[in-house]
């Protein structure tokens, strides 16, 4: 469990690094946003660079706590196609809740987009510790549901596309709100988004099963 001051500094840094960039954010501004003493940054993280890595670890750990139970590495190979499909649906529901409906999602997305564009050490940290292993597990889950090759490029692209459709509702949030006339995207709207994503998932899995390499048909 994080100490309140440490977590406040991390959350303040995620917000400010995302808005202003690493070089454009001072430790004084982070401390002020967190309501903490500036010396707390050196005490808890060693430096501003250390705080940046702690931000990455925080996001990866928080997302991992939610996703890992749905993507347990040892269990995926034992799932039936129907169980794997249901698990993929649960993953989509979770992603909608975490990426789209969670109030922290905007800050997390802004931070990760900027860090990815800069290919920063923070991005490398999240990619290595969370994104890559979770994507590999999701590919295995897709393969269990469809009969396709877990290591193929097409499977990797399929999984990226399903995550991408959810991410759009965060990065294109204002477009969605204006186009649909919504005031916000809360849990009620998230349920509708998840329902569409699930329909897309069911249709895609059915198509993949029809196109299995062994020529079998569902």
Secondary structure as UniProt FT lines:
FT   HELIX           4..20
FT   TURN            23..24
FT   HELIX           27..34
FT   HELIX           39..45
FT   HELIX           48..67
FT   HELIX           68..70
FT   TURN            73..75
FT   HELIX           76..78
FT   HELIX           81..95
FT   HELIX           96..101
FT   TURN            103..104
FT   HELIX           105..118
FT   HELIX           121..126
FT   HELIX           127..131
FT   HELIX           132..146
FT   TURN            150..151
FT   HELIX           153..171
FT   HELIX           173..180
FT   HELIX           187..210
FT   TURN            213..214
//
